[in-house]
């Protein structure tokens, strides 16, 4: 059975979880949080050329067909949880207990599956929301071979992205520091984007960590945008624009995906942007403050390093450097659309 799949992809620390939860708030969606994490999709390269699309079709289709049957807690137990048409109140309560038990077990390093408790064949018109920060380099292949996808590329200001990753590295939030993941950089160097910039591994290794992260941002977003150019089922949107006008752009994203705007979605957008949870992975934050935090977190030297890299790319048009200014008008200018 072919399902409507919504692919939401961006780099880590780019607001993907928040936007994914907006999509998840529709009662007709099934949310899958990073189902491709680690080696789960090892049969597909992390950054394949789109010329390989047909050869990779079997692997992509096989993975997509398994999305509804995943039981891993990190994939299906993501919070907050929303009411769904495919679960009655009683079943929803049982499901909640299953999620809680799985999370308690996970804290004790035990694996307890989370069962869907749904006969999916009775609900053929549901949309699967697949959120990923690991497969953005594969997006061009996915949109060419999957049967009925919509794809959203979520961009974040390069300074905001780099600042957040560096903060996570300092807090040891990652198993391995992204700025030193030379295995990943070797993979990226084989992309057309990296070849266009004539990048070499020894060159990257000699750079400041801030510059390496900026190059990762450039290469992966150039690849994703180039690989999906001209495909009308794909859209790109800036995290900062959603932060500046959450309801306006959330409605735009929902409409693009063919999802409904109801009270649950409206309440989530309102509540998630009016509360403040300082935890690193929280979706409840003042969005504009979160988006612009890099202005105080990064040194002038780091901002200069990032813009020297971004200045080598056409992506600079999305995030032109603005003169430093103390008043609020500078933030307004940064957040204006193209």
C-alpha positions in Angstrom: 0.0 0.0 0.0 1.5 3.4 -1.0 1.5 6.0 1.7 1.8 9.7 1.5 5.2 10.5 3.1 6.3 13.9 4.2 10.1 14.3 4.4 11.3 17.0 6.7 15.0 17.4 6.6 17.7 19.8 7.7 21.0 19.8 9.5 21.2 19.1 13.3 20.2 22.0 15.5 18.1 23.7 12.8 14.6 23.5 14.3 13.6 20.3 12.6 12.0 18.7 15.7 9.8 21.7 16.4 8.5 21.9 12.8 8.1 18.2 12.8 5.9 18.4 15.8 3.8 21.0 14.1 3.2 18.5 11.3 2.6 15.7 13.9 -0.2 17.8 15.5 -2.5 16.9 12.5 -4.7 14.0 13.7 -4.1 12.2 10.4 -0.3 12.0 10.6 2.0 9.3 11.9 5.3 10.7 13.2 8.7 9.0 12.8 11.6 10.7 14.6 15.0 10.0 13.0 14.1 6.4 11.9 17.3 6.4 9.8 19.6 7.1 12.7 22.9 5.2 12.8 23.2 2.2 10.6 19.5 1.6 10.1 19.7 2.7 6.4 23.2 1.5 5.8 22.3 0.2 2.4 22.2 3.7 1.1 25.1 6.1 0.9 24.8 9.3 3.1 25.3 11.6 0.1 24.6 9.8 -3.1 24.6 11.4 -6.5 21.1 11.7 -7.9 22.2 9.7 -11.0 22.2 6.7 -8.6 18.5 7.1 -7.8 17.2 4.1 -9.8 19.9 1.8 -8.4 19.0 2.9 -4.9 15.2 2.7 -5.4 14.8 -0.8 -3.8 16.6 0.2 -0.6 14.6 3.5 -0.3 11.3 1.8 -1.0 12.0 -1.1 1.4 12.9 1.4 4.2 9.8 3.5 3.6 7.6 0.5 3.7 8.8 -0.4 7.2 8.2 3.0 8.7 4.8 2.1 10.2 6.2 -1.0 11.8 9.1 0.5 13.8 8.9 -0.1 17.5 12.1 1.7 18.7 11.3 4.2 21.5 13.4 7.1 20.1 11.5 6.8 16.8 7.9 6.4 17.9 7.9 7.8 21.5 8.7 11.4 20.7 6.9 13.9 22.9 4.6 15.8 23.0 1.9 13.4 21.9 -1.2 14.5 20.0 -4.7 12.9 19.6 -5.0 10.7 16.5 -7.9 9.5 14.4 -6.5 6.0 14.4 -6.4 5.5 18.2 -9.5 5.6 20.5 -9.2 7.1 23.9 -8.7 3.7 25.6 -6.1 2.6 23.1 -4.4 6.0 23.4 -4.1 5.5 27.2 -2.6 2.0 26.7 -0.2 3.5 24.2 0.8 6.2 26.7 1.6 3.5 29.3 3.7 1.6 26.7 5.7 4.8 25.9 6.3 5.5 29.6 7.4 2.0 30.3 9.8 2.1 27.3 11.3 5.3 28.4 11.9 4.0 32.0 13.4 0.9 30.6 15.6 2.9 28.2 17.0 4.9 31.2 18.1 1.5 32.6 19.6 0.6 29.3 16.9 -1.9 28.6 15.0 -2.2 25.2 11.2 -2.3 25.5 9.4 -1.8 22.2 6.5 0.6 21.7 3.7 -1.1 19.8 1.5 0.9 17.4 -1.7 -0.8 18.6 -3.2 0.1 15.2 -4.3 -1.9 12.2 -2.8 0.3 9.6 -4.7 -1.3 6.7 -7.9 0.3 8.1 -6.4 3.8 7.7 -5.0 4.0 4.1 -5.2 7.8 3.9 -2.7 8.7 6.7 0.4 10.7 6.1 3.8 9.6 7.5 6.0 12.4 8.7 9.6 11.3 8.5 11.9 13.8 10.2 15.7 13.5 9.7 18.9 15.4 10.3 21.0 12.4 9.0 19.5 11.9 5.5 19.5 15.4 4.0 22.2 14.3 1.6 19.9 11.5 0.4 16.9 13.8 -0.2 17.3 14.1 -3.9 17.1 10.3 -4.3 14.1 10.0 -2.0 12.0 12.5 -3.8 12.7 10.8 -7.1 12.0 7.2 -6.1 9.3 7.3 -3.4 5.7 7.0 -4.7 4.0 10.0 -3.1 6.3 12.3 -1.2 6.3 15.9 -0.2 9.7 17.3 1.0 10.6 20.2 3.2 14.2 21.5 3.5 14.5 23.5 6.7 17.4 25.9 6.7 18.9 27.7 9.7 21.2 30.7 9.7 24.8 29.3 9.4 25.9 31.2 12.5 22.9 30.0 14.4 23.5 26.4 13.3 27.2 26.5 14.1 26.7 28.2 17.5 24.2 25.6 18.6 26.4 22.7 17.5 29.4 24.2 19.3 27.3 24.6 22.4 26.3 20.9 22.1 29.9 19.9 21.7 30.8 21.8 24.9 28.0 20.1 26.8 29.0 16.7 25.4 25.6 16.2 23.8 27.0 14.3 20.8 28.6 10.8 20.8 31.4 12.3 18.6 32.0 16.0 18.0 30.6 17.0 14.5 33.4 19.5 13.9 35.9 16.6 14.1 33.9 13.9 12.2 36.4 13.5 9.4 34.7 10.3 8.2 31.7 12.4 7.4 33.8 15.1 5.8 35.4 12.5 3.6 31.9 11.5 2.4 31.0 15.1 1.7 34.2 15.7 -0.3 32.9 13.2 -2.9 29.8 15.4 -3.6 29.5 17.7 -6.6 29.2 20.6 -4.2 32.5 19.9 -2.5 34.2 19.3 -5.9 32.9 22.6 -7.1 34.6 24.4 -4.2 37.8 22.3 -4.7 37.9 21.2 -1.1 40.5 18.7 0.2 40.5 16.8 3.5 43.9 18.1 4.6 42.6 21.6 3.9 39.5 21.0 6.1 41.6 19.4 8.9 43.8 22.5 9.1 40.8 24.8 9.5 39.2 26.2 12.7 36.3 24.0 13.9 33.9 26.8 13.2 35.0 26.9 9.5 34.6 23.1 9.2 31.1 23.3 10.5 30.3 26.2 8.1 31.6 24.1 5.2 29.4 21.2 6.3 26.4 23.6 6.3 27.3 24.9 2.8 27.9 21.5 1.2 24.8 19.7 2.5 22.4 22.6 1.9 23.9 23.2 -1.6 23.4 19.5 -2.4 19.9 19.3 -1.0 18.7 22.4 -2.8 20.4 21.6 -6.1 19.2 17.9 -6.0 15.5 19.0 -5.5 15.5 22.1 -7.8 12.5 22.2 -10.0 10.6 19.5 -8.2 7.2 21.0 -7.2 6.7 18.6 -4.3 9.7 20.1 -2.6 9.9 23.4 -0.7 12.6 25.1 1.4 12.0 27.5 4.3 14.1 29.3 6.8 13.8 28.5 10.4 14.2 32.3 11.2 11.1 33.1 9.1 9.0 30.6 11.1 10.4 32.0 14.3 9.5 35.5 13.3 5.9 34.7 12.3 5.1 31.2 13.6 1.4 30.9 12.7 1.8 32.4 9.2 4.6 30.0 8.2 3.3 27.0 10.1 0.0 27.4 8.1 2.1 27.6 4.9 4.0 24.4 5.7 0.8 22.5 6.6 -1.0 23.6 3.5 1.9 22.6 1.3 1.8 19.1 2.8 -2.0 18.8 2.4 -2.5 18.8 6.2 -5.3 20.5 8.1 -5.0 23.5 10.5 -7.0 22.8 13.6 -7.2 23.8 17.2 -4.6 21.3 18.3 -2.1 22.7 15.9 -2.9 26.3 16.7 -2.6 25.6 20.4 0.8 23.8 20.0 2.2 26.6 17.9 1.1 29.1 20.5 2.2 27.1 23.5 5.6 26.1 22.1 6.5 29.7 21.3 5.3 31.2 24.6 6.9 28.8 27.0 10.6 28.6 27.8 12.3 25.3 28.4 16.1 25.7 28.5 16.9 22.0 27.9 19.1 21.6 24.8 16.5 19.5 22.8 13.3 21.2 24.0 10.7 22.3 21.4 9.3 24.8 23.9 11.3 28.0 23.4 11.0 31.7 22.6 11.7 31.0 18.9 13.1 34.4 17.9 15.4 34.5 20.9 16.6 31.0 20.1 17.1 31.9 16.5 19.2 34.9 17.2 21.1 33.6 20.2 24.2 33.2 18.0 24.7 37.0 18.0 25.7 36.9 21.7 27.2 33.3 21.7 29.7 33.7 18.8 32.7 35.9 18.8 33.3 38.4 16.0 36.2 36.2 14.9 33.9 33.2 14.6 31.2 35.1 12.7 33.9 36.3 10.3 35.1 32.7 9.8 31.6 31.5 9.0 30.9 34.3 6.6 34.2 33.8 4.8 33.0 30.3 4.1 29.4 31.1 3.2 30.7 33.9 1.0 32.0 31.2 -1.3 28.5 29.9 -1.9 25.3 31.2 -3.6 23.6 30.4 -0.3 24.9 33.8 0.9 21.8 35.3 -0.8 19.6 33.5 1.8 21.6 34.9 4.7 23.4 38.1 3.6 25.6 39.7 6.3 24.0 42.7 7.9 25.8 45.6 9.6 26.0 45.0 13.3 23.3 47.0 15.1 22.2 47.2 18.7 18.5 48.0 18.1 15.7 45.6 17.1 15.6 46.8 13.5 18.7 44.6 12.8 16.9 41.5 13.8 13.9 42.5 11.7 16.2 43.0 8.7 17.8 39.6 9.1 14.4 37.9 9.3 13.0 39.4 6.2 12.1 37.0 3.4 14.0 36.9 0.1 
